[in-house]
Each structure stands twice: as C-alpha cells, then as structure tokens.
Amino acid sequence: MLFTHPAVSTVVRHPFFMNLGLAEQEQLIAQSHEQKLTAGELLIRQSQPAERFFLVLKGRVKLYRISADGQEKVVEIIQAGQTFAEAVMFMQRSEYPVCAEALEAVQLISFPNRLMLTLLQENPQACLHLLGHMSVRLHQRLGELETLTLQNATQRFALYLIQQLEDRAQETVDIELPLPKRLIAARLSMQPETLSRIMARLHQEGFIEMKGRDIHIPSIERLLEPFA
C-alpha cells in the first residue's frame, strides 16, 4: 500500500532499510501493511507463526512472554521509530517468541520476512550494515541483562532513571517516567510493591523528589554515589 510522505521517509531513513537500493525499498513498501491499534490491543501472540516484522511509527508497544505458570514478563518496550520481531526471520523455527501489545494508540507498518530475506541475499553490502545495526541492539540488550543480574533492585531503578536522560552531563534534572510504575517494575524484574518501597525510601533520603510520574533528581552524582 502507499503511505503518506512522512511514513515513507521514516522507512527509507531507518537503519534497517537505508542501505537497500531504491528498487528494493519500493518492493518492501509495496508489500507492507499499515496498522493502527488501540491501547491494550494484542498484535501478535507468543508461538504464533512469524511471517512479518514491524516498524512503529507512533505510540509504544509492549513485548512480553508468558511463563509456564502464567506470569507475564515484560521483555522490552518498543518506541516510535524502532523495529521489532526482525530477528525471528533468521531463526530456523519461525515463531514469535513474545506477545506484542499496544500500550497506547499505535500506528505501525509490517513487512514480509520472506521478501526481506530475498533482498538481503541479493545485497551483501546491505547485509553487513544490517549486521552492524543488530549487533548494536544486541550489545544494548546485554547491558540490560547485566543490570538485571548483577545489580540489586535499588541500583536497577537508579540506573533506569539515568537511562531516561537525554543529557547525562547535567547534575540536577527532571524526569517524567515514560511508563506506569507496574510496567517499570516488570521491566526491572521486581514486584510493584518493591518498586514503591524503593521510590519511597529514595524520596525520604532526599535522593529524589516525586509528584505522580514526575521525578526530580537534585544530584545525579549523589544518586549514583552509593552504587559506584
């Protein structure tokens, strides 16, 4: 289908597509689907056959797994401008390993895995650039895994706050939490009650000031000092 000009621009400038030739980009766009989801709407289910991958244009998508005992584990929050489910096309078993649910009103585009693989086979240079892009994503995930496994709950939350900063050179900052507290807790592998206690203690000790989702950090250096 044909998209509006901003949507096409987003596709062709994205690292996942920008090194393909114009004709190849046009093939992908011609076989892509644009979707709009409402908050809470499920896009894909865990173990569903994987035939397409996705680029989010607006809104946020929650990726999560359902454990054997029925518990939901948040894997990642996909922001506008990010792709997801693209790695599945390189797996022998082509099934989605997670569920994907809209956190709010979402606009996204999906692309066929089979066509993308064909285009990559015909364009080794694009393969190398894509490998670099996915390697960066992998290193980011490894960093997150290290945080989850090597840091205690308070350290994980403090580092999560720092990760929200655009300019980490500032000493005093204001942050608006991007997600409800229950999702932040799930993302950091802790119970919501644990996160509430951590935030209350950091507030009482003067490390942060809170008002709803708004967090004021008087001193980043002091917040991180106990964990240095």
Stockholm file with secondary structure:
# STOCKHOLM 1.0

chainA/1-228         MLFTHPAVSTVVRHPFFMNLGLAEQEQLIAQSHEQKLTAGELLIRQSQPAERFFLVLKGRVKLYRISADGQEKVVEIIQAGQTFAEAVMFMQRSEYPVCAEALEAVQLISFPNRLMLTLLQENPQACLHLLGHMSVRLHQRLGELETLTLQNATQRFALYLIQQLEDRAQETVDIELPLPKRLIAARLSMQPETLSRIMARLHQEGFIEMKGRDIHIPSIERLLEPFA
#=GR chainA/1-228 SS CCCCHHHHHHHHHSTTTTTSCHHHHHHHHHTCEEEEECTTCEEECTTCBCCEEEEEEESCEEEEEECTTSCEEEEEEECTTCEESCGGGGSSSCBCSSEEEESSSEEEEEEEHHHHHHHHHTCHHHHHHHHHHHHHHHHHHHHHHHHHHHSCHHHHHHHHHHHTCSCTTCSSEEEECSSCHHHHHHHTTSCHHHHHHHHHHHHHTTSCEEETTEEEESCHHHHHGGGC
#=GC SS_cons         CCCCHHHHHHHHHSTTTTTSCHHHHHHHHHTCEEEEECTTCEEECTTCBCCEEEEEEESCEEEEEECTTSCEEEEEEECTTCEESCGGGGSSSCBCSSEEEESSSEEEEEEEHHHHHHHHHTCHHHHHHHHHHHHHHHHHHHHHHHHHHHSCHHHHHHHHHHHTCSCTTCSSEEEECSSCHHHHHHHTTSCHHHHHHHHHHHHHTTSCEEETTEEEESCHHHHHGGGC
//
